[in-house]
Every structure is written in C-alpha cells, then in structure tokens.
Amino acid sequence: MDATGFLDATFWITAAAILVLLMLSAFFSGSETALTAASRAKLRARADRGEGGARTALGLTEDSERLIGALLLGNNVVNIASAALATALLTRLFGDSGVALTTLVMTVLVLIFAEVLPKTYAITAPETVAARVARPISILIVVLAPVVTVVRAIVRLILRGFGVRADADLHMFSIHEEIAGALAIGASEGTVPKEDRDRLLGALDLGNRTVEEIMRHRSQIEMIDAAAAPGAILTAVLASPHTRLPIFRDERDNVIGVIHAKDLLRAVEKAVRGEDGSLASIGDLDVVGLAMKPYFVPETTPLDEQMREFLKRRTHFALVVDEYGDLRGLITLEDIIEEIVGEISDEFDVDPGQPLKRGEGGDYLVDGAMTIRDFNRATDWLLPDDEANTIAGLVIHEAQMIPAEGQVFSFHGFRFEVVTRKDNRIQRLKVRPL
C-alpha cells in the first residue's frame, strides 16, 4: 500500500481509534474523581429522593478498593492502547523520530483531555457526575471483576509483606470526624457561624464525654439536713434557686432522698389549709417522707447515654458516685443540654459573675472552675482536656502541686498566672498564649 492509501484508510481509522481511547480515558478519569470525591451523605439524600443513579453510586462507593481497581485497570488499558497505536502510526509516517514525537503528542493529549479536563469538570459537581456515570461503571466492575480480584489479592499480599493490612470495610475517617472536619472548614471560611459550629460539635461530642466532666462537684451542691426542723427546711428550699435538693442524714455522703420544691409546697398548703390547719402545723411535716428516691449514676457514664436515661425515666436529676459508691457530684438534664446550646439562665439563677474576661494585654482572666471545654469554645484555643476538666485542674496537674498566688507556669504553649487562691482551691487565673 502506498503513502496515499495509508493516509486515506489506515491513518484515519487509527486516528479515530486513538480519539475513542482518549475519550474512554477521560471517562475513567472523571468517573474516578467524581465517585471518590462525592459526599456519601449527599448521595444518600439524592437516593432517598428516588434518583437511581445516586443509589447505584452509593453502592459502588461501599467497596472503594474494588471501584478504584476497576477504574484504574480500565484507564491504564486504554492509555497504553492509545500510546501503542500512536507510536505505530507516527513511526510509520516519520520513521524513528516518530517515537519521540509520540511521547510529546500523547503526553499533551492525555494530560489535558484525559486527565485535567475531566477531573476538573468532575470535581465541580461530583455528586451529579457520579450519579450519571454510576450505571456504566457498575457494568465495567462486573466485567473486570475476575482481573480486579486477582490484582487485589496480589496487592494485599505485597502490603502484608510490609506489615500493612488492607481492609475494604475500614474507613479512614468516621462519620463524626467527617462532620467535625466539615464544620471546622465551614467556620474557618465564614460559611458556618461559630455558634452553629459549637452547637453541632457539642451534640456530636456527647458520646465521647462522661458525666464526670460536666457534673457539679459535691462541694457546690446545696443539700438539706434531714435532722433540721421542717420550718428551717422550708426556708432553705424557698431561698434556693434550685427546685430539687438532696436530703442527707448524719453526713453528706449519706443521701436518703431528693425533695422537690413543689411537693414540699403542696404539703405545706395541705397542712395550713386543712380543717385543723395552722402555721404551727408546718412543724409536724414529714419532709423525709415527701422526698423522692435518689437516683445514682456512675461518673463514667457517657453523656448521650445519660441523656437517654433521663428521658426514659422522665427525671432531670441524678447524683454521681465513683467506683466506691462515694458521692462525687450531681448532674441534671439541663447540664447536658447546655453542652449543646450553651449556658441556660433563668430569672432564679444566681449570677456568679463573668467566668471569662478579656484583658487589654490579650490575656484572659479565668475562673478556675471553668471547664477547659468551655474555655476552648469561647477562645477557639486548644488546651488539652485529657488529664483535667477545669482550668485550675490543668494547672495543678501540670505543676504537680497546688500553686501559690502569683506563681507563673508555661506549658502547652500558654502562660498561666495564679491570681487568687482560697484554701486549696485556685479561684482566678490569667491565661494567654506564648
């Protein structure tokens, strides 16, 4: 066949084959990017709305190793085939120099039209592209399944030799970490308000935090002595901002019940307004008999589990004990909700003052009892809360002592100065980053 016949027939057939192979390469590259970058949550939402392509794409992403194996196999086959045809074509036309020309031409064509262009298009709308390509890709996976299975076995065998175990069901990030990361990115870019981020992260963290971290310590609990006169108990209950108060006998660790202000007031009304009622009859009230049975929970209970227990029991109040059964503190449903929505105050709450004040020099005047978590949420700092729950506890843990007023410490990239101390309790500190 002469050169004219070659250009008229073989040249155009080979060129058309190369063009088709490049289009297939672009399809595989774009499909890989779309299916790996697509959000499974968005695909799930589309599938729930009845989109068949999204449902298929969601199924394909369940086994990412099989999906990537099939796409890479298909992509490499068409790229190698197109390079081979281009080499044969250009070598026939230009002789030995055709090999170098093939390398240059195919590199440009594959890079622009088979890699960058389809991947850029796919990344702009990954869920839409993934839904469109899911069905043909599912057919490809079925066709290439035997080869992909052999390749996966070889890859796993090689990785095992290096001490790496590949698990198709092992996801690199949990769904909680994905949501937390998305919220962090949204907050840094200004698309998610800080308050919304804190609320959502607070809800996500309930399962990772325990009752001990947010409970009111036993030293801060208002309690009623069962041996006190009924009139004195009534006065204490009315003076308290709380509606539920524990009752103890002999010692504070011996809690025998929890009195509700409404139950006590109903009993007072019945005693005063009865047939023989008078103010003096208040002294005959059996306050202990009005008390509810105390509800005790371990200090290691996760917050999400404790919230479910509160809702299940239809109660809002629990006493916290350690592994020896000793009283550690108390927790309420409101305490758990505050971890999500922030501080909740009403007209009966006692204003303790600002637990956090910003100084002119960039430091913060902090209440020692303020939790590290609340401090981090307010300042966007990252003080560790693994070894302590409060700012004062962190300083004591790091200093390995109870500091005196005026002492200064530096750790975790921050400077801590003890401002006031009462007995063995650090009341106020100054904190600033180094």
C-alpha positions as CSV (number, residue, x, y, z in Angstrom):
1,M,0.0,0.0,0.0
2,D,1.4,3.4,-0.9
3,A,1.5,6.5,1.3
4,T,-1.6,8.0,-0.2
5,G,-3.6,4.8,0.5
6,F,-2.2,4.7,4.0
7,L,-3.4,8.3,4.7
8,D,-6.7,7.6,3.2
9,A,-7.6,4.5,5.1
10,T,-5.3,3.2,7.9
11,F,-4.3,6.7,9.1
12,W,-7.9,7.8,9.7
13,I,-9.0,4.5,11.2
14,T,-6.0,4.5,13.6
15,A,-6.5,8.2,14.5
16,A,-10.2,7.6,15.2
17,A,-9.3,4.6,17.4
18,I,-6.9,6.9,19.3
19,L,-9.6,9.5,19.7
20,V,-12.0,6.9,21.1
21,L,-9.5,5.6,23.5
22,L,-8.7,9.1,24.8
23,M,-12.4,9.7,25.3
24,L,-12.6,6.5,27.3
25,S,-9.6,7.6,29.3
26,A,-11.3,10.9,30.1
27,F,-14.4,9.0,31.1
28,F,-12.5,6.8,33.5
29,S,-10.5,9.7,35.0
30,G,-13.6,11.8,35.5
31,S,-15.6,8.9,37.0
32,E,-12.8,8.1,39.4
33,T,-12.7,11.7,40.6
34,A,-16.5,12.0,40.9
35,L,-17.0,8.7,42.7
36,T,-14.2,9.3,45.2
37,A,-14.9,13.0,45.8
38,A,-18.7,12.7,46.1
39,S,-20.2,13.1,49.5
40,R,-21.9,9.9,50.6
41,A,-24.3,12.0,52.7
42,K,-25.4,14.0,49.6
43,L,-25.7,10.8,47.5
44,R,-27.8,9.3,50.3
45,A,-30.1,12.3,50.2
46,R,-30.4,12.1,46.4
47,A,-31.1,8.3,46.6
48,D,-33.8,9.0,49.2
49,R,-35.4,11.3,46.7
50,G,-35.6,8.5,44.2
51,E,-32.6,9.1,42.0
52,G,-31.5,5.7,40.7
53,G,-28.0,6.9,39.6
54,A,-27.3,8.2,43.1
55,R,-28.4,4.9,44.6
56,T,-26.1,3.0,42.3
57,A,-23.2,5.4,43.0
58,L,-23.8,4.9,46.7
59,G,-23.5,1.2,46.3
60,L,-20.3,1.5,44.3
61,T,-18.6,3.5,47.0
62,E,-19.3,0.9,49.6
63,D,-16.2,-1.1,48.3
64,S,-13.8,1.7,47.3
65,E,-10.9,-0.8,46.7
66,R,-12.9,-2.7,44.0
67,L,-14.1,0.5,42.5
68,I,-10.6,2.1,42.2
69,G,-9.2,-1.2,40.9
70,A,-11.6,-1.4,38.1
71,L,-11.3,2.2,37.1
72,L,-7.5,2.2,37.2
73,L,-7.4,-1.1,35.2
74,G,-9.7,0.4,32.5
75,N,-7.9,3.7,32.4
76,N,-4.4,2.1,32.1
77,V,-5.6,-0.3,29.4
78,V,-7.0,2.4,27.2
79,N,-4.0,4.7,27.8
80,I,-1.5,2.0,26.9
81,A,-3.5,1.0,23.8
82,S,-3.7,4.6,22.6
83,A,0.0,5.1,23.1
84,A,0.8,1.9,21.2
85,L,-1.4,2.9,18.3
86,A,0.0,6.5,18.2
87,T,3.6,5.0,18.2
88,A,2.8,2.7,15.3
89,L,1.1,5.5,13.4
90,L,3.7,8.2,13.8
91,T,6.6,5.7,13.3
92,R,5.1,4.7,10.0
93,L,4.8,8.4,9.0
94,F,8.1,9.8,10.4
95,G,10.3,6.8,10.9
96,D,12.5,6.6,14.1
97,S,11.7,10.2,15.1
98,G,8.1,9.2,15.4
99,V,8.8,7.6,18.9
100,A,9.9,10.9,20.4
101,L,7.0,12.7,18.7
102,T,4.6,10.2,20.1
103,T,5.8,10.8,23.6
104,L,5.4,14.5,23.2
105,V,2.0,14.4,21.5
106,M,0.4,11.7,23.7
107,T,1.7,13.4,26.9
108,V,-0.1,16.6,26.0
109,L,-3.3,14.9,24.8
110,V,-3.6,12.6,27.8
111,L,-2.6,15.3,30.3
112,I,-5.1,17.9,29.0
113,F,-8.0,16.0,27.6
114,A,-7.8,12.7,29.5
115,E,-6.8,13.9,33.0
116,V,-7.0,17.6,33.9
117,L,-10.1,18.4,31.9
118,P,-12.4,15.6,33.0
119,K,-11.1,15.7,36.6
120,T,-11.7,19.4,36.8
121,Y,-15.2,19.0,35.4
122,A,-16.0,16.1,37.8
123,I,-14.7,18.0,40.9
124,T,-17.1,20.9,40.3
125,A,-20.2,18.7,40.7
126,P,-19.0,15.3,42.0
127,E,-22.4,14.0,43.1
128,T,-24.1,14.9,39.8
129,V,-21.3,13.3,37.7
130,A,-21.2,10.3,40.0
131,A,-24.9,9.7,39.5
132,R,-24.5,9.9,35.7
133,V,-21.6,7.5,35.4
134,A,-22.6,5.0,38.1
135,R,-24.5,2.6,35.8
136,P,-21.8,2.1,33.1
137,I,-19.1,1.9,35.8
138,S,-21.1,-0.8,37.6
139,I,-21.2,-2.8,34.4
140,L,-17.4,-2.3,34.0
141,I,-16.8,-3.6,37.5
142,V,-18.8,-6.7,36.8
143,V,-16.9,-7.3,33.5
144,L,-13.5,-6.7,35.1
145,A,-14.3,-8.5,38.4
146,P,-12.0,-11.5,37.8
147,V,-9.0,-9.5,36.9
148,V,-9.6,-7.0,39.7
149,T,-9.9,-9.8,42.2
150,V,-6.5,-11.2,41.2
151,V,-4.9,-7.7,41.3
152,R,-6.4,-7.1,44.8
153,A,-5.0,-10.4,46.0
154,I,-1.5,-9.5,44.7
155,V,-1.6,-6.0,46.2
156,R,-2.7,-7.3,49.6
157,L,-0.1,-9.9,49.6
158,I,2.6,-7.3,48.9
159,L,1.3,-4.9,51.5
160,R,1.2,-7.7,54.1
161,G,4.9,-8.3,53.4
162,F,5.4,-4.7,54.6
163,G,3.2,-5.2,57.7
164,V,0.3,-3.3,56.2
165,R,-3.2,-4.8,56.3
166,A,-5.8,-3.5,53.8
167,D,-9.4,-3.8,54.8
168,A,-12.1,-2.8,52.4
169,D,-14.5,-2.1,55.2
170,L,-12.1,0.1,57.1
171,H,-12.9,3.8,56.5
172,M,-10.1,6.3,57.1
173,F,-12.4,8.7,58.9
174,S,-15.5,8.0,61.0
175,I,-18.7,9.9,60.1
176,H,-18.3,12.0,63.2
177,E,-14.8,13.1,62.1
178,E,-16.1,13.9,58.7
179,I,-18.8,16.1,60.0
180,A,-16.5,17.8,62.5
181,G,-14.0,18.5,59.8
182,A,-16.6,19.9,57.5
183,L,-17.9,22.2,60.3
184,A,-14.3,23.3,61.1
185,I,-13.7,24.2,57.4
186,G,-17.1,26.0,57.2
187,A,-16.3,28.0,60.3
188,S,-12.8,29.0,59.1
189,E,-14.3,30.1,55.7
190,G,-17.1,32.0,57.4
191,T,-19.9,30.0,55.9
192,V,-20.9,28.4,59.3
193,P,-21.4,30.7,62.2
194,K,-19.3,29.9,65.3
195,E,-22.4,29.4,67.4
196,D,-23.8,26.9,65.0
197,R,-20.5,25.0,64.9
198,D,-20.3,24.9,68.6
199,R,-23.9,23.5,68.9
200,L,-23.4,20.8,66.3
201,L,-20.0,19.8,67.7
202,G,-21.4,19.7,71.2
203,A,-24.1,17.3,70.1
204,L,-21.5,15.1,68.3
205,D,-19.2,15.0,71.3
206,L,-21.8,13.8,73.8
207,G,-20.9,10.2,73.2
208,N,-17.2,10.9,73.8
209,R,-17.7,12.7,77.1
210,T,-18.6,11.4,80.5
211,V,-20.8,12.6,83.4
212,E,-17.7,13.4,85.5
213,E,-16.6,16.1,83.0
214,I,-19.6,18.3,83.5
215,M,-21.1,17.4,86.8
216,R,-21.5,19.9,89.7
217,H,-18.9,19.0,92.3
218,R,-20.1,17.8,95.7
219,S,-18.6,21.0,97.3
220,Q,-21.0,23.1,95.2
221,I,-24.2,21.1,96.0
222,E,-26.9,22.6,98.1
223,M,-28.1,19.9,100.5
224,I,-30.8,19.6,103.2
225,D,-30.1,18.0,106.6
226,A,-32.9,15.6,107.4
227,A,-32.5,16.4,111.1
228,A,-33.3,20.1,110.6
229,A,-36.7,21.4,111.6
230,P,-39.4,21.4,108.9
231,G,-39.6,25.2,109.1
232,A,-35.9,25.6,108.5
233,I,-36.1,23.1,105.6
234,L,-38.9,25.1,104.1
235,T,-36.9,28.3,104.4
236,A,-33.9,26.7,102.8
237,V,-35.9,25.3,99.9
238,L,-37.6,28.7,99.2
239,A,-34.3,30.5,99.4
240,S,-32.6,28.1,96.9
241,P,-32.6,28.8,93.2
242,H,-33.0,25.1,92.6
243,T,-36.2,23.1,92.6
244,R,-34.7,19.8,93.6
245,L,-32.4,19.4,96.7
246,P,-30.8,16.3,98.1
247,I,-31.5,15.3,101.7
248,F,-28.8,13.7,103.8
249,R,-28.7,12.1,107.2
250,D,-25.8,12.4,109.6
251,E,-23.2,13.0,106.8
252,R,-23.4,14.5,103.3
253,D,-22.4,11.2,101.6
254,N,-25.5,9.5,103.1
255,V,-28.1,10.9,100.7
256,I,-31.5,9.4,101.5
257,G,-33.7,11.3,99.1
258,V,-34.4,14.3,96.9
259,I,-37.0,16.8,97.9
260,H,-38.9,18.7,95.1
261,A,-40.0,22.3,96.0
262,K,-43.5,21.6,94.5
263,D,-44.0,18.5,96.6
264,L,-43.0,20.4,99.8
265,L,-45.2,23.4,99.0
266,R,-48.2,21.1,98.3
267,A,-47.7,19.5,101.7
268,V,-47.4,22.9,103.3
269,E,-50.6,24.1,101.6
270,K,-52.4,20.9,102.8
271,A,-51.2,21.4,106.3
272,V,-52.1,25.1,106.5
273,R,-55.4,25.0,104.7
274,G,-56.8,21.8,106.3
275,E,-59.6,21.6,108.8
276,D,-57.2,21.9,111.7
277,G,-54.6,23.7,109.7
278,S,-52.4,26.5,111.1
279,L,-48.9,27.8,110.6
280,A,-47.8,25.8,113.6
281,S,-48.8,22.6,111.8
282,I,-45.8,23.1,109.5
283,G,-43.6,21.8,112.3
284,D,-45.3,18.4,112.0
285,L,-44.5,17.9,108.4
286,D,-42.6,14.7,107.5
287,V,-40.2,16.2,105.0
288,V,-38.2,12.9,104.5
289,G,-41.5,11.1,103.6
290,L,-42.1,13.7,100.8
291,A,-38.7,13.1,99.3
292,M,-38.2,11.1,96.1
293,K,-35.9,8.1,96.0
294,P,-32.4,9.3,94.9
295,Y,-31.1,8.3,91.5
296,F,-27.4,7.4,91.4
297,V,-25.3,7.2,88.3
298,P,-21.6,6.2,87.8
299,E,-19.2,9.1,87.0
300,T,-18.0,7.2,83.9
301,T,-21.4,7.2,82.2
302,P,-21.3,8.8,78.6
303,L,-23.4,11.9,78.3
304,D,-25.5,10.7,75.4
305,E,-26.4,7.5,77.4
306,Q,-27.2,9.6,80.5
307,M,-29.5,11.9,78.5
308,R,-31.4,8.9,77.1
309,E,-31.8,7.6,80.7
310,F,-33.1,10.9,81.9
311,L,-35.7,10.9,79.1
312,K,-36.6,7.2,79.7
313,R,-37.0,7.7,83.5
314,R,-38.8,11.1,83.0
315,T,-36.4,12.7,85.5
316,H,-33.9,15.5,85.3
317,F,-31.7,15.0,88.3
318,A,-29.1,12.4,89.3
319,L,-26.4,12.0,91.9
320,V,-23.0,11.0,90.7
321,V,-20.9,8.4,92.5
322,D,-17.4,7.0,92.0
323,E,-16.4,3.3,91.8
324,Y,-16.5,3.1,95.6
325,G,-20.0,4.5,95.8
326,D,-18.9,7.8,97.3
327,L,-20.8,10.9,96.3
328,R,-18.9,12.9,93.7
329,G,-21.5,15.4,92.5
330,L,-24.7,15.8,90.7
331,I,-25.9,16.2,87.1
332,T,-29.1,17.4,85.5
333,L,-30.6,17.2,82.1
334,E,-30.1,20.9,81.8
335,D,-26.3,20.4,82.3
336,I,-26.2,18.0,79.3
337,I,-28.3,20.3,77.1
338,E,-26.0,23.2,78.0
339,E,-23.2,21.3,76.4
340,I,-25.0,21.6,73.1
341,V,-26.7,25.0,73.2
342,G,-24.5,26.9,75.7
343,E,-25.3,28.4,79.1
344,I,-29.0,28.4,80.0
345,S,-30.1,31.0,82.6
346,D,-33.5,31.9,84.1
347,E,-34.8,34.5,86.5
348,F,-33.9,32.4,89.5
349,D,-30.3,31.7,88.6
350,V,-27.7,33.3,90.8
351,D,-25.3,35.4,88.7
352,P,-21.8,34.2,89.5
353,G,-20.1,36.9,87.5
354,Q,-18.2,36.6,84.3
355,P,-16.1,33.3,84.3
356,L,-14.0,34.7,81.5
357,K,-12.8,38.3,80.9
358,R,-10.5,39.6,78.2
359,G,-7.7,41.8,79.4
360,E,-6.2,44.7,77.5
361,G,-2.9,42.8,77.0
362,G,-4.5,39.9,75.2
363,D,-4.7,37.7,78.3
364,Y,-7.9,36.2,79.9
365,L,-8.9,36.4,83.5
366,V,-10.5,33.0,84.1
367,D,-12.5,31.4,86.9
368,G,-10.5,28.4,88.0
369,A,-13.7,26.3,88.0
370,M,-14.3,27.0,84.3
371,T,-14.1,23.8,82.3
372,I,-11.4,23.5,79.7
373,R,-14.0,22.7,77.0
374,D,-16.0,25.9,77.7
375,F,-12.8,27.9,77.7
376,N,-11.7,26.4,74.3
377,R,-15.1,27.1,72.8
378,A,-15.0,30.7,74.0
379,T,-11.5,31.4,72.8
380,D,-11.0,28.9,69.9
381,W,-7.8,27.7,71.7
382,L,-6.8,24.1,72.0
383,L,-6.0,23.5,75.7
384,P,-5.9,19.7,76.3
385,D,-8.6,18.2,78.5
386,D,-7.4,14.7,78.7
387,E,-6.0,14.9,82.3
388,A,-8.2,17.6,83.8
389,N,-11.7,19.0,83.4
390,T,-11.1,22.6,84.6
391,I,-8.5,25.3,84.1
392,A,-7.4,25.1,87.7
393,G,-7.2,21.3,87.5
394,L,-5.0,21.6,84.4
395,V,-2.6,23.9,86.2
396,I,-2.4,21.6,89.3
397,H,-1.9,18.6,87.1
398,E,0.9,20.2,85.1
399,A,2.6,21.8,88.2
400,Q,2.3,18.6,90.3
401,M,1.4,20.9,93.2
402,I,-1.1,23.4,94.5
403,P,0.4,26.7,93.4
404,A,0.5,29.9,95.5
405,E,-0.8,33.2,94.4
406,G,1.4,35.0,91.9
407,Q,3.1,31.8,90.6
408,V,3.5,31.6,86.8
409,F,3.7,28.5,84.7
410,S,4.2,27.9,81.0
411,F,3.0,24.7,79.2
412,H,1.1,23.6,76.1
413,G,2.1,27.0,74.5
414,F,0.3,29.1,77.1
415,R,1.2,31.2,80.1
416,F,-0.8,30.6,83.4
417,E,-0.6,33.0,86.3
418,V,-2.4,32.2,89.6
419,V,-4.2,35.4,90.6
420,T,-6.3,34.3,93.7
421,R,-6.4,31.1,95.8
422,K,-8.6,30.2,98.7
423,D,-7.6,27.3,100.9
424,N,-6.5,24.6,98.4
425,R,-8.7,25.9,95.5
426,I,-7.4,28.1,92.7
427,Q,-10.1,30.8,92.2
428,R,-8.8,33.0,89.4
429,L,-6.1,32.8,86.8
430,K,-4.6,34.8,83.9
431,V,-4.1,32.8,80.7
432,R,-2.5,34.0,77.5
433,P,-0.7,32.3,74.6
434,L,3.0,32.5,74.5
